[in-house]
């Protein structure tokens, strides 16, 4: 089994006896991770909240009932907890019981779970996020050399566990994910009134990968108001399908101050949205796929290492730009992503003079391991 990098961190947090919440998209390996954690307990109790009988075991229970149910066990797993009504209040009750039992909760979207959990249960929880495999996790399992050989495969088919494990069936797996699993919670969400618009929006975002997106242009393209566009992108973020970067702006009048870029957490899902799994030699979007892979890998790296670095892109109105800026503890690091190692790039002089002491790195297939590890 390919070991997930956050498993050891979760195990280290068992000593604190707080409720651990594990969030991530469907099919990224949360249940498999729970199975690995299961080996650490003698008496284990599992609740699968996709099963209504299991939901009824914990839904709307008193503290006394929860103590009687959970106290006999070392480990309790509550899977797909977003199905449980008022789950945040239930977890608050569990946290207040101060049991010796370690409770681990998973959720496949933060549409309602994160809001419900964080409001009543603040201070009683430790939250983790799980993504599709990272390149670093795969290299630990095989080798950097092997992953270097598989790089084009990863760029086109992505890093979902089932895609990595069964590469011969990758297309079918990704189309099923893109058309059903990822949006299972989203399409049932009470605020979603136009699922067809959401699908068209997702396709538009896939086509604009690596480019600055305009809510006004998307609004005109889809025939809906700008607020609807922004709300739907928020929903896609909460289902861990896409994420946004803001533009970096501090000192210069001509810096773009309100721009957004939208990236996909997984290249394979992006390509499934477009039904395009053509090989690298037949594609004209390899630069965008490389940028998406690198930025998403940096998000995984920073999340798993507990980094609080903020990520931005930088652009001026006269088209000077930097793909990624990472700000951490007052220091700026800048990066340019080049699929072709022969491409030359340097930090724009305007940025260098305005923000001195900001190191600049070109990240290409020849040197990317230090960036993603």
N, C-alpha and C positions, 0 to 999 in steps of 0.2 A: 504494500500500500504506500502511496506517495504521502509522506508526512506533511501536514500543514504547519506552517511556521508559528501560528498562534497557539498551537496545542500546548506547548510547554508554558506559555504565559498564562493560559487559562488554568492549568494545573497548579502553577505557583499561586494563583489567586484563590484556590480552594481553601487555603488556610484562613482567609478573611471571612469566610462563611456568609458572604453577601450573595444575593441572587445574581447569577451571571446571565446576561441577555446576549444572544448571538444572532445578529441580523445579517441578511444577505438574500440575494435573488434565489428563486427556486432553482434547484439542480446544480448549485455551486459546491455541494458536498457537506452541508450542515449535518445531515443525518449520519453520513459516514464518519464525520468527526465525533458525533455523539457516541457512535459504536466504539470508537477508539477510546474515548473517555470512560466508557462503561467498564472497561477492564480495570479501572482504578478503584472500583467500589466492590464491596462484598455483597451488599444487599442493594439492588437497584430496582427502581420503579419507573416505568416509562409511560407517558401519556401522549397519544397521537391525536391532536385536535382536529385533524381532518375526519376523524371518526366521532360522530355525535355522542355515542355512548361514553367515550373518553372525556369529551367536553363536559358532559353532565357530572362527571366525577369531581370537577373543581369549580365549575361555574356557580357564582352566587353563594359560596359556602361561608359559614361563619369561621372565626378563628379557631374555635374549639374543634369544628369538623376538619379543618385543614391540618391541625396538629395531629389528630387521630389518624389521618390519612398518610401524612408524610413522615412523622417522627420515627417510625420503625425502620427507615431506610437510610443508608449512607449517601446514596445519590438518587436524585429525582430529575428526570428529563421531561420537559413539557415542550413538545414539538408542534410547530405551526400555531403558536399561541395567539396570533391575531384573530383566530376563530372564536376565542372565548370572550364573551361579553364582559365589559368592565375588568379586563385582565390587569390593568394597572392597580386597581383597588385590591384585587386578589393578591398580587405580588407584594403590595404594601403590607397586607396582613401577614403574609409568609415572612417577610423581612422582620416584622415586629415580633414574631414568635421567638426569634433568636435560637432556632433549632441547631442541632449538630449536623443536620442533614444539609448537603450541598445541593441546591436547586439550580438547574441550567435550563434556560428558556430559549427557544429559537422562534424566529419569525421571518417570513419570506418577503415581507414588504413593511415599510415603516409608514404606510398610509395612515393607519390608525394605531398600530402597536406602539410606535415610538412616542406619539403624543399621549396616548393613554398611560403608558408606563412611566414616562418621565415626570408627568404632572404630579400624581399622588405618591410616587415611590422614589422621589429624588433622595439621593444619599444612601439608598438601600440597595442599589444596583451597581454592577460593573458591566459596561457595554463593550462588546466586540463586534467587528464587522468581518465577514468572510466574503472573499471575491472568488472568481474563477482562479485556477492555478496561476501562480506567478512564474515567470521564467526562472527565477532564483530557486523556487521550490522544485521545479522540474530538473534543474541542473544539479541540485543536491541529490536527487534520486538517481539520475543517470550521470551526466557530466556536462560541463560547459561545451566541450567539443561536440557532444551529441546534439545539444540544443542549438548550437551554431549550425549544424547540418540541417536541423528541422526548422530553421528560421522562416523560410518562405511559407511552409505549412502553417506555422503559428500566425503569421501575418494575415493569411487568407481564411483559415478555419478557426482561429482563436484558441482559447485555453479552458473552455468548459471541461470538467472532468470526463464526461462521457465521450466528448470529442477527442480528447487526448488518449483515452483508454481504448476506444474503438475507432481509429482513424478511418477505416474503410467504410464506416457508416456515417461519417461526419455530416454530409449534406442533409441526410434525412433527420438526424438529431437536431441540427441547427434550425431547420425549417419548422420542426415540431416545437422547438423552444420559442422561436420568434412568433409563431402563429397561435400558440396556446399558453404554454406554461408561464412565460414571463408576465403575461397580462391577465392571468387568471384572477388575481386580486384586484387589478386595476379596473377591468371591465365590470366588476361587480361593485365598484366603489360608488357611493351614493352621489358624489358630485360630478360623475362623468355622464354627460348627456349626449355626446356625439362621438361614439367610438370610431366612426368612419373618418372623421376629421383627425382624430389622434393617429390613425394609421398613415394618413397622408402627411401629417406633420413629421412623423418618424422617418418617412421616406425622404422628405425634404431635408431633414437634418443629416441623414446619411449621405445625401448628395453634396452637402456643404461641409463635409468633414474637413477640419483643419482651417476653415475660413471663418471669418467673423460673421455672425448671424444677425440679421435685423428683424426684430419683432414686427416692425411695420411691413417689411417685404413679405414675411411669412403670413401676416394677417391678410394682405391683399391676395396672395397666392391661394390661401385656403378659404377665403370668403368668410372669415370670422373676425371678431374684434381682437385688438392687441392683448387685452386682458385674458381672453380665452387662450391665446397662444402661450402666454406666460404661465397660466394655471396648468395647462397640459404639460408643458415642459417640467414644471414642478412635480407633477404626478409621475412622469417618467423618471425623474431623479429619485423619488421616494420608492420606486420599484427597482432601483439599482440598474436601470437600463442605460441612462446617460448621466453625465455630470457637466457642470459649467465652470468655466474660468472667467473671471472678470479681467478687465484691462487694468494695467498698472499705470497709475498717474500720480505724480507728486508735484513737479516743479515747472514743467514746460506748458506754455499756452497751447501749443498745437498737438499735445498728446490727446489721443482718444480717451475720453473719461468714462464713458458708459457702455463700452463695447462688451460683447459676450462671445465666447467660443463654446461650442457644445461638442463633447467627446463621448464616445461609447465606452462602457466598461470592458467590452469585448469586441474584438475585430470580427469574429465569426458571426455574432449577432448583427453587426452592421451590414455585413455582406449578405446575410440571410434576408434582411429587410429589402435589399435590392435584388435578391435572387441572382447574385453574381459571385460565382466561385471560380472564375477564370484564373488560369495560372498567371504568375507574375509577368511572364513574357508577353502576355496579351492584354495587360492592364495599363491604363494611363493614370491610375490613382495610387501607385505604390508609395509615393512621397507622403500622401495623406494617411495611408495605412501605417507607415512607419512612425509618423508623428503620433497617431492615435495610440499605437502600441506602447511607445515610449512614455507618453504622458500618463496613460492608465497604469503602466508598471510603476511609475514614480508615486502615483496615488497609493497603490498597494504597499509599496516599500515604506512610505511615510506613515501610513495607517498602522502597519504591523510593528513598526519600530517605536510607535508612540511619539513621532515627531509632530510638532505643532506648526511646521512650516506652512506658509500660505503660497499658493501657486497662482500665477498671473501670466498673461501675455502682454506684449507691449507693441503699440503701433502709433504712428503719428499720422496726421492728415495728409502729409506728403509721402506716405507709403514706406517710411522707414519702420522696420519691425524686428522683433525678437520672438521666437516661438514660445519660450517658457522662461519665466522669472520665478525663482524660489526665494522667498524672504523668510529668514529664520534668525531670531535673536538680533534683529537690526541689520543683519548682513544680507546682501543680495548676491545670488548666483544666477548666471544667465546661460541659456542653452539654445542651440540651433540644431534641428534634426535634419540630417541629410541621408537619404536612402543610398545615394551614390557616394562612396567614400572619396571619389575624385572631385566632388563639388567643393568649391572654396567658399568660405564664409568668414566674416569677422564681425565683431561687435560694432554697431553703428557708432561713429565718432561722436555724434550728438549725445547718445546715451552715456558713452564712456566719460565724456567731459562733465555731464550733469550728475552722474552717479559714479564717481570714481571708486576704485577698489572693489569693483564688482567683477569677479572672474568670469570668463566666457569660455564655453566648451562646445565644440561641434561634436554631436553624438551620431555616429554612423555604425553600420554593421561591423566595422573593424574594432570599435572600442566601447561598445555599449554596456559591457558587464559591470564596470565600476559604477555606472549610472543606475542600474536596476538592482544591484545586490543590497 
